[in-house]
Amino acid sequence: MKLIVGLGNPGGKYARNRHNVGFMALDLIAADHGFSPWKSKHQGSISEGRLGSDRAALLKPETFMNNSGQSVQAAMRFYKLESADVIVFHDEIDLAPGKVKVKTGGGHAGHNGLRSLHAHIGPDYTRVRIGVGHPGHKDAVPGFVLRDFPKADEGWLDDVLRGMSEGAPDLAAGDAGRFMNAVGMRVSPPRSGTGTRGADADKSPTAAPPPAANAPAAPTPEQPQSPLQKLMDRFR
């Protein structure tokens, strides 16, 4: 079984914040894969279901970002899981908008939600880092992540969220590569081929090919000869 966590802040005022992209990811996964209705439990909202052949519980901590670890730890105890069974979706300012990376272990890089997780369950969980971009200066980061995604970001955001939902069964099965492929297919779909078209693909008329360099000239219609020309021809 996997415990899949989305980081964010509870309440409608935060719902579209960059900091809440983890909540957004879990909402779509729950809807797409037929999970149970959300229930208040383990200091958060939880939904249960299956991703492929794997059982999974989705958790959105309601402790606010800085105390996310409390809710995750409580859910782990209930399901008797280890840190290696936990997957966390979160915003990442050190990645360009729309960029996604999967990582296991490592530091929290100053992310307050990850800092709380490290303190309560250790670092040995899997993270799905969802790039939201950087404001350019570290002092601007708190305000930046607590603002809504602008309308200009809605296109790539929808693609990323759908790709992650489609790849969620692979992620739960431990296949990060296939998960990333699913995201990539949404974010950068392959272009259609430009191979040879079929014989009937183009019905427009084509020009006749030019004559070969040494080909004889095409005959021209004969003109009627004058009496003088007929006479000259007799003596040639």
Secondary structure, DSSP 8 states (H G I E B T S, - for coil): -EEEEE----SGGGTTBGGGHHHHHHHHHHHHTT----EEETTEEEEEEEETTEEEEEEEE-S-GGGHHHHHHHHHHHHT--GGGEEEEEEETTS-TT-EEEEES---TT-HHHHHHHHHH-S-SEEEEEE----SSGGGHHHHHTSB--GGGHHHHHHHHHHHHHHHHHHHTT-HHHHHHHHHHHHS----------TTS--S--------TT------------HHHHHHHHT-
